Amino acid sequence: MATIATAAASHEAIKLLFATSDDAALVDIGLELAPAFFIRIAPDSTSLFQSLAEHTPEIVVIDLDTIVPDETDVFTYIESVRTAAPQILCLAISRTPLRNARQRTKKAGGDEFLLAPVDFPELREYLLEEGARHRERLKTNQLRGEIARKNSFCEMIGGSEAMQRVYEILRRVASSNSTVMLRGESGTGKELAARAIVSLSPRCNRPIISVNCAALPETLMESELFGHEKGSFTGAHAAHPGQIELADGGTLFLDEIGSLSLPLQSKLLRVLQEKVVQRIGGKSPRKIDFRLIAATNDNLDQMVKAGQFREDLYYRICVIPVFLPPLRERTGDVPLLLDHYLRMYCTAGDLPQKYFSPEALQVLETSTWPGNVRELENLAQRLALMVDGELIEVQHLPEKVIYENTANHDEILVPAGGLDLDDELARIEVAYLMAALRRAGTKNGAAALLQIPKEKMKYLCRKYQIGLEG
């Protein structure tokens, strides 16, 4: 068992686990570290791992020379400590000048490598400073996790009112077997919404078959959806079950359903009405049980009127319509999504965590995002890879995004219908004059605030018929 060396008086003291069997080091630990930390000593490897499990220290310092078992690679050992305590601040000490020790320690999951002999007063200050930073990082990550949990739903990210309404609808429809039609612009997350429904449904452990109806030409799409028997057409060398058949017992997600030709729409309608599917070249239909979730960014209502989509199929698949809002209508979601994707791609690429400057974030928040969440995710991935430092600033953003932001401000300043510049300048001038007069209380004082001559102030007041003596 790990033994308590001493304890700092304050309950806020950082919990430090020092793993060493060096008696000489215990003296320095007691003199220099004990007043500042709540300390436990682990005299061997078994005690180290036991203390990690039972006492959840915030920092561990490992004397590699006295703790690591014989024939064990020290960097492999550091990896095992990191695995046992993923959130701990881990420092390694050795009297042996190991090759590339610092880099290899960090690659193994440690935070720092120190070459002995150690200056314990300097170690105390280092541990206090890094321990405080580590605590702050953990609090930030905890807060970020709470925000993410509050503003996410089955891998969908967003805390806006628009998305909260979507989450509630998805919760309600998930438990039923009703057909759902997901509508929204490209990149709004329709497939994620479909998977959210499935994950909360009684069919969650059954197959989910996803088909992009726009991905293949009609001849191939028919075989893809309904399957075929051997010899049913040239090249059909073996029987092939269709995606509808593979979805038996589970869920079929048809993305871009508006792309199906009218003949395929007729065949799909028969499947939905009769609950059977017949392969191309097949002699008998097969019973089928699946839940259909469809998605489209087309205006199916107009397609029905134009004769491009069967009206009877339209009413069959639009039992429960769900609209996925575009990103420009999801107030407050852009920072949440950017943070999520930036952390995801930095972690996946083993890159330092990056952050957006307030100015860059403001530009991104005011962008229209025609490609919606998919466009934003692609940008976050690109910035994670291409920006060298930790801070992503306005100059790192694509020119298209910066130009669009400038254009938006230009439209606010100069509307499409134009404006009377003289009237606009006069309105601005009056606003400044009135504000200065209210603050100063006199024309002379207002002139001083606006850094103009008193005579000009009086002239402007006469010009705009603003009355205030003095």
N, C-alpha and C positions, 0 to 999 in steps of 0.2 A: 504493500500500500504506500501511496505517496504520503509524505509527512509534511505537516505545516511548519514552515521555518519561523514565520512571524506574520503579523497582520498589520497593515497600516490602520490608523485610527479611523479614517473616513470611510463610510460605507460606499463612497464613490470611487475608492481606490481600484485601480486596474488589477485584475486577477492574472498573476504571472506564474507560469509553471516553468521551473528551471530544472532541466534534466541533466544531472551530472553526479558522478561518484568521486569527484576530486575534492578531498577534504580542504585543501588550501583555498579552493574557490568559495567554499561555504563561508569563510571568514569575510571575504569581500562582499559576498551576497548579503550577509547579515548587516555589515556596516553601511554599505552604499545603497542597496536596493530595498532592504526591509522597511525603512521609513517611508518609502514612496509607493510601495505596492503591497497587495495582499499575495503572499508568496507560498507556493507549495514546492517541495523538492521531490524529484523522482530520481532515486539512486540507481535505477536500472530500467531496461526497456519494458519489462512487464508493468512496473509501476507507472511508467510514462503513459502507456495506452490505457491503463486502468483509470488514471487520473483524468485523462482526456474524456473518457466516457462518463465518469461520475461527477466531475467538478466543473466542467465546461469553462476552462480558463480562456482568457481573451488573448494572451500571448504565450507562446512556448519558445524557450531558448534551449537548444539541444547541443550538448557537448558531444560531438560526434565521436571523439576519440575514446570516451569512457562509456558511452551508452549503446552505440550500434554493436550488435552481436558480431562475433568473429565470422569471417567469410561472407558477410553481407555488404553489398555495395551501398555506400553512404547515400547516394542520390536516389537509389531505389527505396532506401529507408525513409528519406524525406517524402517521397511519393506516398508511402504508406501512412505517414503522419498526416499528410494533407487529406488523404482519403478518409481517415478516421475523424478529422476535424476540419471540414471544408471552409469554415468561416474564421478560423483562428489566424492570428498574425504569427508566422513561423520564421524563426531565425536559427541559423546553424553556425556553430563555432568549431574550429579545428586548429590544432597546432601544426598540421601538415599543409604545406602550400600546394593544394591540389590544382591541377591544370584546369583553367577556365572555371574555377570553382563557383564564382558568383553567377555566371550565365547558366551553368548546369544546375545550380541550386534553384534558380528561378524557373527553369524549364521543368524541374521536378515538382514545382508547386510551392517551393519555399519563397519567402519574401526578401531574405538577405543572408549573405554569408560573411562572417567576420573571422579574420585570422588572429589566433591567439599569439602572444598574451593580450588580454583585453584590458583596456583602461576602464575600470568599473564606474568612475564618476561620469565619463563620457557615455558609457553604455546606459547609465541611468537616464541621462538627459535625452538620449536617442529614443529609448523605450517610452519615456513619458510623451515625447512629441509624436512618435509614430503610433503609439497606443491611442492617443487622443484622436488622431486622424482616422485610425482604424475604427474607433467607436462611431465617429461621425459618418464614415462611409456605410457602416452597418445600419445606422439609423436611417440614412438616406435611402439605402436599398430596401429597408423594411417599409418605409413610407411609400417608396415607389411601387413595391409589391402590393401594398394595400390599395393604392390608387389604381393599379392595374386590375386587381380583383374586382374593385368597385366598378370599373369602366370597361369590363370585358365580359364576353358571353360566348362560351364554347369556341374559343380562338378568334372570335370577332372582337375588334378593339374599337371602343368609342363610348363616351359618356354623355353625348349630346342628347337633348330631348328627342330628336328624331330617331336616334338609334335605340334609346330606351323603349320607345313605342314599338320598334321592330322586334326587340328582344321579347317583349310581352306577348306579341302576336305569335312568335315562334314557339314560345312556351305553351301557349294555348293549343296550337294546332298539332304539336308533336305527338300527343298521346292518341290522337285519332288516326283513322286510316284514310282520311279525305285527301283528295288530290290537291296539291298546292301549286299555284303559279307564281313564280318569283319574277318580278318585273323591275327593271332599272337599267341605267346606262351601263355601257361596258366598263368593267373594272370596279363595280360597286360592291362586289363580294357575294354574288348570287350562289356560287358553288359552296362557299363557306356557310351561307345561310342554310343550304340544303343539307350539308353535313351536320349542322347544329340540330336541325329537325330530327335527323336520323339518330344522332347520339342520345336524344331525349325520348326516343320512341320505343315501343315494345319490340321493334325490329332492329334494335341497336347492335345485336350480336349476329345479325344476318347480313348477307352481302349487300353492298351498295355499288351498283353498276352505273358508271358515268359515261354518257355518250354526247359528243359534240356533233350536233346534226348538220353543222356547216362544214365539217372537216372533210367529208368525202363526197364524190359525185353520186347521183341518184342510184346508179346500178350497184355500186359498191355499198352504199348506205343500206339498201334493201337487204342485202346479204348480212351486213353487220348487225342490223336490228333483228331480223327474223330468222337468220340462219339458213342453211341449205343442206340438201341431201347429196350424197356422192353421185356424180354424173349429171346433176341437174342443169349444168351449163359448162361451157368449155373452161377447163381449169379447175373444176370442182372435183379434185382427186380424192377427197374424203368428206364425210359428213361433218358439218360444222354448226354447233349450236349458236343461235343469235344472242345478242346482249339482253333482249327481253327474257329469253328462256333462262339465261344465267342469273337473272334477277329474281327467279322464283323463290318466294319466301322472304325476300328482302325488299330493297328499294331501287327503283330505276330513276335516274336523274337524266333528263333530256335537256341539254343546254342548247340554246339557239333553236328552239323548236319551230320558230317561224321560218326556218330555212328548208323544212321538209317540203317536198313536192306534193301536189294534190293527190296523186296516186298513193304515195306513202302515207299521207294523212288519212286516206280512206282505210288502208290496212291497219293503221294504228287505232283508228276509231273502232274497228271490228274487235281488235284485241281488248280494248277497254270495255266494250259492251258485253262481249261474250266470255271474257276471261279465258280465252284460248289463243294459242299462237300456232301458226302452221309454217314450217320451213319451206323455202323455195324447192319445188320438186317433191315435197312431202305429200303423202296420200291421206294422212289423218291429222287433225289438230291435236295439240297437247294442252292439257289443263294448266293454267298458270295463275299464280297468286303473287302479286307484287303491289307495292304502293308507288304511285307515280308522283314525282316532283319535276315540274317543267320550269324552264327559265327562258327569258327572251329580253332583248333590248329593242325589239321591233314594236311598232304600234299595231297590235293585233286587231284592234277595233277597225282601224282604217283598212287593214288587209282583208278583213271579212267583207267590208263594203265594196272593196275593189275586186272581190272574187278570188283573192290570192290565198285565202285561208278558209277552210270549211267552217261554217257557222256552228254545225252540230258538234264538231270536235272542239271548237272554241268554248262552248258552254260545258262540255265534258271535262275540260282540263282547268277551267277557271272557277273551280268550286270555291277555293279560298285564295284570293289574290293577295300577294304581299309585295309592297313597293319598297325597294332598297333606295334610300335617298342618295343623291350625288354628294360628293365630298364638300362642294361649295355650300351646301345647305346644312352641313353638320358642324354647327358653331362649337369651337373649342376642341374638336377632335384631331386637328392637324398636329398639334404638339404631342398628343398622346401617341399617335401613330408613328410620328418621326422618332420619338424616344424608343418605342418598341422595336422598330425595324433597325434603327442604328445600333442598339444593344445586341440585337439578334445577329446582325452581320459582322459586327466587331468580334463577338464571341466566336462565331463560326469560323472566322478567318484568323483567329488568334491574334487580333489586333488590339492596340490600346483603345480604351473606351473614348469615344468622341462626343462632343457637345456642340450645340448651335449657339452662336452669339445671339443676344436679344434682337439685334438688327436683322440678322439673317432669318431668325424665326418669324419676325414681323413680316418680312417679305414673303416667306412661304405661307404664312397664315392668310395673307391677302391675295394669294394666287387663286385662279379659278379651277385648276386641276381638271382639264378636259378628260384626261385618262383616269381620273378618280384614284382610288386607293392603289390600284396597280401601278399607276404612274408615280405616285408618291413612294411606294416601296422600291421601285427601280432606282429612283433618285437617291434614296437613303443607302441602298447597296453600293451605288457608284461613289458616293461621298465617303463611305466607310473605307473603301479601297484606295481612293485617289488622294484624299487629303492627308498630308504627312503629320501635321500637329494634332493636338487634342481638340482645338477650337475650330469649328467650321464657321467662316465669316461670309459676308455678302459676296466678296470677290470670288469665293469658291463655287458659288451657285451658277448654274447654266445661264448663258446670256438670254435665252428665251424666257426664263423665269424672271430675271431682272427687268427685261424689256417690258414684259407683260405687266409687272408691278408698276413701272413708270407710266405705262399707257393707262392703267386704271386711274392713277392720280391725275393724269392729264384730262381724262374724261370728267372727273369731278370738277377740275378747275375750269375747263372749257367744254360745256355740254354740247351734244350733237347739234342742237338748234342755234348755237352761238350765243353771244352775250354782248351787251353794250359796255365797252371797256371804260368809258368815262363814268357811267353810272356805277360800275363795280368799284372803281378806284375811289369815287366819292363816298360810297358806302363804307369802304375800309377806312378812309380818312376820318369820317365822322365817328366810327367806332373807337379809333385811337384817341381822338379828341375827348370824347365823352368819358372814356376810361381814365385818362390823365386828369381831367377835371374832377372826377369823383374821388380820386386818390389824393390830389393836392388841395382841393377846395377853392383854389383861386386860379385865374388865368395865368398870372405870373408864375405860380408854382407849377401849373401844368406845362407851361412853356419850358421850364427848366427840366421837367421829366422827359419831355419829348426832344430836348436839345435843339430847340428852334428859338429865334428871336421873339421878344415879347410882342413886337409889332406884327409879326407874321401870325402869332397866336390870335391876336385881336382881329386881324383881317379874316382868318379862317372862321372864327366864331360869327363874324358878321355875314360872311359868305353863306354859312350853313344855318344861320339864324339860331345859334346856340347862345343862350343867355346865362351869364354868371359874372358878377362884378368882381373887380380886383385884378 
